[in-house]
Amino acid sequence: MTRPEQQDASSSLAKGLSLLDLFSVTDFEISISEMARTSGIPKSTTHRLVTDLVAWGALERGRKGYRLGVRMFELGHLVPAQRTLREVALPYAHNLNEVTGLTSNLAVRDKREIIYLEKISRRDLLVPHSRLGGRLPLHCTGLGKAILGFSDHDFVESVLGAPLTRLSPKTITDPTSLRRELARVRETKVAYDVEESQPGLFCVAAPIFGMGNHLVGAISVTGATALSQAQRYASAVRMTAMAISRVLGSRPGRPA
């Protein structure tokens, strides 16, 4: 039988985690009032939870509110699968950046979004919509489409069956059109984003596989827009993804 104090602790933990879940790429610093209003948790309780989270290191005080603390960054780097992928892929991502002169990115899937594990930027090319630890929808990014193309059929259909958010005038929001594009991704092992997530930029990405040929993430390069220009980098990105996959234990053949 669960004792009252255990129920209170469980409830507080759930509420604390729900506050951490409010943070995103656009909402990286939030006031206590905003947290209380968005979460529906009373302001006094929110204040107490934030105080505990700050003491533990999950949050830290910013200029206008609170932001995620260093402790969250440290824990994120201890996640085994992501840590292994990042450690293996990092030198390849650096090489891809040097060879192409473009920003290289490494990402994994979390629910219906990608999370950037690594971003190696070109100094003279600003890619404002992506950042280390940032998130973007699967359907309108090259990395996301590379991952979607080799994801479980039921999951893909659940994504296609939900509203597809438009991030730019060129975002594909028609499920039939996106389904055709994912078929091409499976055939070529390359995915493109030509101004679909950000006007003025393209992205070419390829999936990465691990042991048992299971999908583990994707790698890409980003640069100034033009499909013909993006296609020139397809081979380099695909070969880089294949090299990372081999180190992670993937073997040639159809992915599982």
N, C-alpha and C positions, 0 to 999 in steps of 0.2 A: 504494500500500500504506500502511495506517495505521500510524504508528509507535507504540511502546508508550506514550510520553509523551502522545501525542494521545488514546489510549484512556483513559489515567488521567484526563486533563483532562475528557474527555467523561463518564466515570463519575462524577467528582466533581460536575460540573455537574448531572447527572441526580439525584444524591443530594441536592444542595443545594436543587434545585427541589422535590423530594419533601418536604423539610422545610417549605418555605414553604406547600405544599399542605395541611399539617396544620391550619393556622389557619382558623377559621370564626367565625360570629357568637357561638357559645357558647364556643368554645376560642380566645379572643383573646390569651391569655397562657399559654405552655406552658414547663415546665422542660425542661432537657436530658435528664433521666431519662425524662420522658414522651415526648419526641420519639424517643429511642432505642427505647423499648419499642413505641411505635405504629408506627414506620417499619421496625423490624427492623434498623436500622443500628447497629453497635457503638457503645457510649457514647463511646469515645475518638475515633472518627471523627466522631460527631455533634458532640462538643465542638469539634473542629478546624473543621468546616464552619460551625458557629454563629459561631465567632470570625471567620472570613472574611466571613460574611454581615453581622455587626455592623460590621466595618471598612468594608464597602462601603456600608452604610446600609440594607440590606434588613431587618435586624432591629435592635432596640434592647432594652436591659435594662429589665425592669419590676420590680415589687415582689416577685413570686413566680416569675418566670421571664423569658421573652423574648416580645416582641410585634413585629408588623410595623412597620418603620421608615418614616420620612418619605420616603425614596427611593422606596418602593413607591407611596406616594400620588402623588408627583410623576410617576412613570412612567405610572400609571393615567390621569392627566389628559392624557397625550400621545397616547392611543389615538385615531386620527382620527375614526372613526365615532361613538364615544361622546362625544368632545369636541364635535363639531359638534352632535349631538343635544342635549347638555346646554346648550351656549351658546345655541342657538336657543330651546329650551323653557323656560329659566329664567325669563324675564320673564312668560311665560304661566302658569307654575306659581305664581309670586308673585301674579299677578292672581287665579288660581283660589282660592288661599288667602284672599285678601282678600274676594272676592265671597261665598264659601261659609262662611267662618269656620272651616274645617276644615283638617286637615293635608293638604297635597298632596304627592304622590310621583311620581317619574319612575324608570322601570326598563327594563332590557334583559334579554334571555335569554342565559344561559350554560349550555349543556348542558340539564339538566332543572330548572334553577333560575332565578329572577330575581335580578338584582343591582340594588340601589337606587343610582341615579346622583345623586339629589337627594331631599331630604326637607325640606319647609318646614313647621315645626310650629306648632301653636296652643299658646300658653303654658299654658292650663288643661286641655289634653287630652294625656295621656300615652299614646304609642303605643310600648310597650316592645319589641315584636317586630320592629320595623323600624328600620334605622339606615342612614346613608350608607355605602355599600360592603357592606352586609349582604346575606345571601342567604336565600331561602325557596323551597319547592317551587312549581312552576308550577301544580299542580292544585288547590291550596287557597287561592290568593290571587286577588283581583280582577285585579290586574296580570298575573298568570300566565295566567289564563283568557282575558284579552283578547289576550294574545300567542298562546296555544295555539289559539284560535279561528281564527287566520289563518296558522298555521304549516303547513309541508309535511305532507301526509297521512301519509306513512310515519313521520315523526317523531312526530306525534300518536299514531299507533297504537302506536309503541314505548313512549310514556309510559303509555298506557292498558293496555298489555300487561304492565307492570311493577307490583309492589306499590305502591299509593297510600298513602303514609304519613298517618296520622291525627294532626293537630296539636290538634284539639279535638273534642268530642262531635258537632259538626255538620259536620266535614270529609266531603266526598263521597269515598268510597272504592270505590264501585261503578262500573266502567267504563261500563256502559250508561247510568247516570244522568248521568255526566259527559259522555258523548258527546252526549246530548240537550241538555245545558246549552250545550255548545260550538256546537251548531247554532243555538241562540237568540242566542248571541254574534255569530255570523256574520250573522244576520239583522238584529240591532239595532245592532251595533257598540258594545255596552255589556256589561260583565261585572260580576257582583256577588260579593262575599264577605260573607256575613252570619254572623258568628261562626264561620267555617270555619277561619281561621288563628289567631284569638285570641278567646276568650269576651268578650262585651261590646262588640265593635267591628264596624262594617260597613265595606266598601270598595266604591266604584263606580269602574270603570276603563274606558278606551277605548284602542284601538290607535292607534299612530302609524305613518304610512307615509312613505317617502322617494322618491327618484328611481325611476321605473319602477313606482311603487306597490308597492314592496317593503316589507315589515314591518320596522320598525327598533326599536320599543319600545312603551311604553304609559305613560299618565298616569292618576292617580287622586286621589280624596280619601278620607279616612278619618275616621270619627266614631263617636258612640255608636250602639249597635245598634238596628235596626228597618228591615225591608225597605221599608216605606212611606216612611220618612224617606230612605233611600238612593235610592229611585226619584225623589225630588224633585230630586236633583242630577245625574241622568243627562244631561239636556240640556246643562247647563253643562260637564260633563266631555267629552261627545262633541264639542261645538262647539270646545272648547279643543284637543282632539286633532286635529280637522280643520284648525284654523288653523295649528298647528305643522306638520302634514303639508304644507300648501300652501307654507309657507316652505321646507321641505326639498325641494320639487320634485315632490310628489305631485300627481296630477291626478284630478278626479272620475271615478268609474267603479269597476268591480270590481277589487280589488287583485290583483296578479300572484301 
